[in-house]
Amino acid sequence: MSRLYEVMFIVRPDAVDEDVDKLIAGFTTSVTNGGGVVKNVEKMGRRKLAYLVRKFNDGNYILMTIEAGGAVVLELERRLRVSEPVIKFITVRMDEEEKRLAKIKAIRGTRRKVSAEAPAAAPAAPVAHPPAPEPAAAEAAPASA
């Protein structure tokens, strides 16, 4: 069964761009040979890491969106683990997240329809309110000095 995954991995900051491109190409062929599809590859550039990872303060971030089965993802993770330039990676299954977001959008859409219909039902002309009568208790109370 094919599912949608996002794979984020961080490459050493001293890696040359050509080497990073070869690495991405190798991971892409690994996915396609296993029967998966690479939807998107985004190079996010060099960023500072939140903490020291393998004695590096920053790294090159790459985000891959793939559609594949579990076996293909396991093989990709194995390759990421043994690749020397990759210092950290994470894989997130996105199909459940997309279902959750679609459900939230549907709920918000029904709320907007209800709130959009409510002002249309209101009268167009403003209603003039008579002035409020003064309370009688305030007139009857003695003034204290």
Secondary structure, DSSP 8 states (H G I E B T S, - for coil): --EEEEEEEEE-TT--HHHHHHHHHHHHHHHHHTT-EEEEEEEEEEEEEEEEETTEEEEEEEEEEEEE-HHHHHHHHHHHHH-SSEEEEEEEE-HHHHHHHHHHHHHHHHHHHHHHHHHHHS-SS----------HHHHHS----
